[in-house]
Amino acid sequence: MSAPRAQGKRHMAAAGAGGPRPRAHSRRFFALCRYPMLEIDCVARTHPFEPKAHLNVEDSRRGWSAGRALSCRGLIEITGGKMNIPAQRANLQAAAAEVAERIMCAPHAYALFLDLDGTLLDIAERPDAVRVEPGLASDLDRLRDSLAGALAIVSGRTLDDIDGFLHPLRFDAAAEHGSTLRLADGDSATLAATIDPDVVAAVESAAGTFAGVTVERKRSALAVHYRAAPHAAETLAAAMRDIVARSGAELRLIAGRCVYELTPALASKARAVESLSSFFPFAGRRPIFIGDDASDEEACALVERCGGAALAVAGEYFAPERSAFAGPAQVRRWIATLAADLRAACGDRGR
């Protein structure tokens, strides 16, 4: 039996207010996005070196030697301001299991924020060629029920795309990198103006000089996909920077996985997570974010500061050795397994 969904109207007028509060930093704190969900020990000389399942950072030769002698699972040496990661590294993919275990122990203490392309969906050569795996939407719905509604999609896609991929279900969502927020019960808010038509025309003109480059139009943003024309990357980047500079518009350029995105300067996935976290049922919970690309980094940093967890998905942006998931298929299995385990646990508690 699904966990009951609490009732109550949520209003988007509250967007941007509140959000999760960052916890105070202590000697042990969560790593940011590049080292997801592993606790880093900043070991001062006055502290003993503890051989726990942590990633230890040490700029002292004595601390480094002690860590190796105690066979710490993960060890990073800092020399001359640079990190040197040895072959013996922590198993970052164990982080996903750790997060799942924490959710199992207290499902109503966590909120889950999920990127779409490259995280839930496999990357395709063109944005309109993406394939949605059967059962994904129903697995997400079961997990949402077990979290009492605290699951949202945070994507660069439009709301229409998000709803189309997950049809017939509707989820709380932040679309176009947070330019639009929508609650599943229908309330929505647009936080950025429509992108300047002159900018759209200039971008399409620049992209049109390369075969295989696709421009994805959105309400407040643009995405230029060059996966089918990788040789165009540098020229496109220069052209996009020039267009932004000449337009005078408040836009920023994000270089993603074979894509350049123009988004409103004030919109970001971090702000989207922060805004959604001010609404029921997200408010007061520890946020967990899963993403795969450059546009996800700010959200990763935010949830870590707020006492939550960031899990990276391997791809062109996050290297496998720094990722909690090898790819979207592994994320989907994690979601399906967690949803089933939570449902089973609810059944056991009800007996």
Phi, psi and omega per residue, in radians:
M1 nan 2.320 -3.095
S2 -1.209 2.595 3.068
A3 -1.115 2.452 -3.105
P4 -1.141 2.447 3.074
R5 -1.542 2.131 3.134
A6 -1.148 2.597 -3.075
Q7 -1.670 2.876 3.092
G8 2.401 2.386 -3.127
K9 -1.362 2.383 3.086
R10 -1.980 2.349 -3.067
H11 -2.046 2.271 -3.117
M12 -1.208 -0.191 3.118
A13 -1.052 -0.366 3.136
A14 -1.452 0.038 -3.063
A15 -0.969 2.353 3.084
G16 1.589 -0.254 -3.128
A17 -1.547 2.518 3.032
G18 1.216 -2.179 -3.058
G19 1.684 2.997 -3.113
P20 -1.168 2.536 -3.139
R21 -1.606 2.301 3.088
P22 -1.125 2.443 3.072
R23 -1.461 2.793 3.128
A24 -1.205 2.511 3.131
H25 -1.332 2.470 3.075
S26 -2.154 -3.016 3.126
R27 -1.067 -0.576 3.130
R28 -1.898 2.229 -3.134
F29 -2.522 2.783 -3.111
F30 -1.265 2.470 3.058
A31 -1.192 2.684 3.081
L32 -1.385 -2.956 -2.880
C33 -0.920 -0.654 -3.046
R34 -1.214 -0.367 3.111
Y35 -2.242 1.165 -2.931
P36 -1.105 2.377 2.959
M37 1.064 0.238 3.035
L38 -1.824 2.297 -3.141
E39 -1.359 2.246 3.141
I40 -1.709 2.264 3.041
D41 -1.671 1.987 2.987
C42 -1.497 1.684 -2.946
V43 -1.566 1.918 3.042
A44 -1.406 2.856 -3.079
R45 -1.134 -0.354 -3.129
T46 -1.437 -0.138 -3.107
H47 -1.806 2.442 3.058
P48 -1.213 2.647 3.105
F49 -1.471 2.057 -3.054
E50 -1.791 2.178 -3.106
P51 -1.410 1.059 3.129
K52 -1.689 -3.129 -3.129
A53 -1.440 0.975 -3.136
H54 -2.064 2.834 3.010
L55 -1.671 2.072 -3.037
N56 -1.804 2.304 -3.141
V57 -1.923 2.229 -3.057
E58 -2.552 2.227 3.079
D59 -1.822 0.110 3.114
S60 -1.760 2.286 3.119
R61 -1.043 -0.653 3.140
R62 -1.151 -0.732 3.126
G63 -1.143 -0.690 3.117
W64 -1.079 -0.796 3.140
S65 -1.125 -0.718 3.138
A66 -1.121 -0.702 3.131
G67 -1.085 -0.733 3.130
R68 -1.168 -0.694 -3.128
A69 -1.108 -0.576 -3.122
L70 -1.566 0.063 3.077
S71 1.007 0.825 3.071
C72 -1.074 2.512 -3.066
R73 -1.153 -0.586 -3.124
G74 -2.416 2.370 -3.060
L75 -2.545 2.259 3.070
I76 -2.116 2.235 3.094
E77 -1.770 2.297 3.086
I78 -1.857 2.067 3.104
T79 -2.298 2.211 3.125
G80 1.067 0.545 3.123
G81 1.395 0.051 -3.126
K82 -1.997 2.550 3.100
M83 -1.547 2.328 3.044
N84 -2.056 1.962 -3.085
I85 -1.739 1.984 -3.097
P86 -1.295 2.982 -3.123
A87 -1.075 -0.604 3.128
Q88 -1.407 1.676 -3.098
R89 -2.107 2.829 3.116
A90 -1.170 2.662 3.092
N91 -1.422 1.632 -3.069
L92 -1.119 -0.494 -3.102
Q93 -1.219 -0.272 3.044
A94 -1.204 -0.276 -3.138
A95 -1.068 -0.684 -3.123
A96 -1.083 -0.705 3.110
A97 -1.154 -0.641 3.132
E98 -1.145 -0.750 3.121
V99 -1.109 -0.770 3.123
A100 -1.033 -0.696 3.136
E101 -1.124 -0.695 3.122
R102 -1.138 -0.718 3.114
I103 -1.124 -0.717 3.130
M104 -1.035 -0.658 -3.107
C105 -1.247 -0.569 -3.077
A106 -2.637 1.266 -3.046
P107 -1.050 -0.524 -3.108
H108 -1.489 0.087 3.084
A109 -1.683 -0.098 -3.030
Y110 -2.203 2.628 3.026
A111 -2.170 2.440 -3.043
L112 -1.975 2.195 3.116
F113 -2.071 2.167 -2.989
L114 -2.158 2.256 2.942
D115 -1.237 2.908 -3.070
L116 -1.867 -1.347 -3.099
D117 -1.177 2.263 3.134
G118 1.465 -0.153 3.116
T119 -2.054 -1.064 3.055
L120 -1.619 -0.513 -3.095
L121 -2.025 2.459 3.077
D122 -1.190 2.448 3.106
I123 -1.122 2.395 3.086
A124 -2.059 2.901 -3.104
E125 -1.141 -0.573 3.096
R126 -2.221 2.609 -3.110
P127 -1.080 -0.491 -3.139
D128 -1.501 0.020 -3.137
A129 -1.771 0.117 -3.122
V130 -1.160 2.434 3.135
R131 -1.960 2.318 3.114
V132 -1.672 2.156 -3.125
E133 -1.188 2.391 3.102
P134 -0.990 2.407 3.087
G135 1.594 -0.189 -3.093
L136 -1.091 -0.878 -3.093
A137 -1.062 -0.732 -3.130
S138 -1.196 -0.621 3.072
D139 -1.119 -0.749 3.097
L140 -1.086 -0.689 -3.133
D141 -1.146 -0.728 3.109
R142 -1.127 -0.709 3.125
L143 -1.169 -0.694 3.100
R144 -1.035 -0.763 3.119
D145 -1.053 -0.745 -3.120
S146 -1.200 -0.418 3.086
L147 -1.651 0.243 -3.129
A148 0.969 0.635 3.059
G149 1.677 -0.142 -3.007
A150 -1.475 1.111 3.069
L151 -2.457 2.273 -3.111
A152 -2.407 2.647 3.042
I153 -1.688 2.249 3.135
V154 -2.171 1.873 -2.925
S155 -2.457 2.831 2.978
G156 -1.445 -0.164 3.131
R157 -1.230 2.857 3.033
T158 -1.340 2.856 3.090
L159 -1.068 -0.683 3.125
D160 -1.060 -0.703 3.102
D161 -1.125 -0.808 -3.120
I162 -1.034 -0.838 -3.134
D163 -1.154 -0.623 3.123
G164 -1.150 -0.721 3.141
F165 -1.154 -0.628 -3.028
L166 -1.845 0.252 3.118
H167 -0.980 2.440 0.153
P168 -1.634 0.150 -3.086
L169 -1.484 2.683 3.057
R170 -2.160 2.383 -3.118
F171 -2.136 2.702 2.923
D172 -0.981 2.396 -3.024
A173 -2.636 2.617 2.928
A174 -2.047 2.074 -3.075
A175 -1.893 2.798 3.096
E176 0.893 0.853 3.101
H177 1.054 0.576 3.093
G178 1.628 0.045 3.108
S179 -1.172 -0.466 3.113
T180 -2.310 2.331 3.065
L181 -2.015 2.477 3.127
R182 -2.529 2.249 3.044
L183 -1.590 2.597 -3.022
A184 -1.066 -0.424 3.137
D185 -1.415 0.050 2.990
G186 1.960 -0.365 -3.140
D187 -1.219 2.368 -3.090
S188 -2.534 2.861 3.103
A189 -2.593 2.385 3.067
T190 -1.819 2.151 -3.001
L191 -1.809 0.038 -3.126
A192 -2.517 2.651 -3.132
A193 -1.306 2.869 3.061
T194 -1.123 2.454 -3.097
I195 -1.140 2.497 -3.096
D196 -1.027 2.205 3.126
P197 -1.015 -0.539 3.113
D198 -1.164 -0.626 3.090
V199 -1.169 -0.741 3.118
V200 -1.030 -0.815 -3.114
A201 -1.108 -0.715 -3.139
A202 -1.142 -0.728 3.133
V203 -1.156 -0.759 -3.138
E204 -1.140 -0.598 3.087
S205 -1.151 -0.777 3.139
A206 -1.129 -0.734 -3.115
A207 -1.229 -0.494 -3.072
G208 -1.202 -0.199 3.131
T209 -1.400 -0.107 -3.114
F210 -2.142 2.210 3.037
A211 -1.206 2.363 3.104
G212 1.657 -0.164 3.105
V213 -1.533 2.300 -3.077
T214 -2.079 2.336 3.061
V215 -1.792 2.152 3.121
E216 -1.778 1.929 3.135
R217 -1.417 2.430 3.059
K218 -2.331 3.115 -3.108
R219 -1.197 -0.879 -3.043
S220 -1.987 0.045 -3.036
A221 -2.573 2.980 3.074
L222 -2.385 2.552 3.039
A223 -2.237 2.274 3.125
V224 -1.952 1.930 -3.067
H225 -1.691 2.241 -3.112
Y226 -2.242 0.438 -3.140
R227 -1.021 -0.591 3.141
A228 -1.497 -0.028 3.128
A229 -2.509 1.115 -3.063
P230 -1.054 -0.429 3.136
H231 -1.169 -0.255 -3.093
A232 -1.523 -0.065 -2.965
A233 -0.961 -0.942 -3.037
E234 -1.166 -0.739 -3.140
T235 -1.131 -0.729 3.108
L236 -1.101 -0.752 -3.134
A237 -1.048 -0.779 3.130
A238 -1.103 -0.729 3.141
A239 -1.135 -0.719 -3.136
M240 -1.156 -0.715 3.103
R241 -1.082 -0.715 -3.137
D242 -1.153 -0.696 3.127
I243 -1.103 -0.766 3.123
V244 -1.085 -0.771 -3.110
A245 -1.116 -0.721 -3.092
R246 -1.341 -0.447 -3.052
S247 -1.275 -0.529 -3.071
G248 1.293 0.007 3.138
A249 -1.346 2.689 3.122
E250 -1.477 1.390 -3.117
L251 -2.170 2.750 3.000
R252 -2.292 2.642 -3.104
L253 -1.806 2.170 3.114
I254 -1.980 2.176 3.086
A255 -1.626 1.951 -3.109
G256 -1.925 -2.671 -3.095
R257 -1.389 1.626 -3.087
C258 1.003 0.648 3.110
V259 -2.640 2.479 2.950
Y260 -1.959 2.267 -3.112
E261 -2.090 2.332 2.996
L262 -1.769 2.062 -3.124
T263 -2.241 2.771 3.047
P264 -0.993 2.431 -3.046
A265 -1.036 -0.553 -3.075
L266 -1.573 -0.096 -3.130
A267 -1.634 2.428 3.059
S268 -2.806 2.801 3.110
K269 -1.189 -0.500 3.086
A270 -1.123 -0.801 3.114
R271 -1.147 -0.585 3.098
A272 -1.108 -0.813 3.117
V273 -1.090 -0.723 -3.141
E274 -1.108 -0.731 3.137
S275 -1.173 -0.821 3.129
L276 -1.074 -0.546 -3.106
S277 -1.256 -0.106 3.072
S278 -1.568 -0.113 -3.116
F279 -1.805 2.671 2.932
F280 -1.178 2.416 0.081
P281 -1.716 0.236 -3.075
F282 -1.353 -0.526 -3.039
A283 -1.028 2.357 3.085
G284 1.454 -0.004 3.134
R285 -1.760 2.792 3.039
R286 -1.417 2.170 -3.074
P287 -1.439 2.467 3.031
I288 -2.126 2.231 -3.121
F289 -2.119 2.382 3.072
I290 -2.156 2.170 -3.119
G291 -2.683 3.024 -3.003
D292 -2.330 0.001 -2.917
D293 -2.414 3.078 -3.106
A294 -1.009 -0.676 -3.105
S295 -1.195 -0.207 -3.138
D296 -1.577 -0.235 -3.003
E297 -1.089 -0.720 -3.128
E298 -1.126 -0.662 3.088
A299 -1.162 -0.670 3.080
C300 -1.038 -0.813 -3.128
A301 -1.113 -0.712 -3.129
L302 -1.071 -0.888 -3.067
V303 -1.143 -0.559 3.083
E304 -1.169 -0.719 3.109
R305 -1.107 -0.498 -3.093
C306 -1.581 0.201 3.091
G307 1.471 0.208 3.118
G308 -1.708 -2.583 -3.081
A309 -2.508 2.510 3.061
A310 -2.054 2.241 3.140
L311 -2.087 2.142 -3.098
A312 -1.633 2.608 3.091
V313 -1.935 2.272 -3.059
A314 -1.172 2.600 3.114
G315 3.051 -2.686 3.121
E316 -1.127 -0.451 -3.067
Y317 -1.605 -0.972 3.130
F318 -1.654 2.138 3.113
A319 -1.171 2.611 -3.116
P320 -0.951 -0.691 -3.088
E321 -1.255 -0.142 3.107
R322 -2.001 0.334 -3.046
S323 -2.130 2.580 3.090
A324 -1.460 -0.401 3.136
F325 -2.216 2.485 3.127
A326 -1.330 -0.359 -3.128
G327 3.054 3.096 -3.123
P328 -0.996 -0.613 3.138
A329 -1.033 -0.672 3.128
Q330 -1.235 -0.613 3.061
V331 -1.103 -0.789 -3.133
R332 -1.081 -0.702 3.102
R333 -1.130 -0.694 3.125
W334 -1.062 -0.777 -3.137
I335 -1.140 -0.817 -3.125
A336 -1.080 -0.760 -3.134
T337 -1.154 -0.787 -3.137
L338 -1.107 -0.729 3.121
A339 -1.072 -0.771 -3.133
A340 -1.163 -0.743 -3.126
D341 -1.138 -0.710 3.125
L342 -1.154 -0.709 3.124
R343 -1.130 -0.724 3.111
A344 -1.116 -0.700 -3.139
A345 -1.146 -0.660 3.094
C346 -1.118 -0.670 3.093
G347 -1.122 -0.713 3.127
D348 -1.123 -0.684 -3.113
R349 -1.197 -0.496 -3.096
G350 -1.394 -0.150 -3.105
R351 -1.417 nan nan
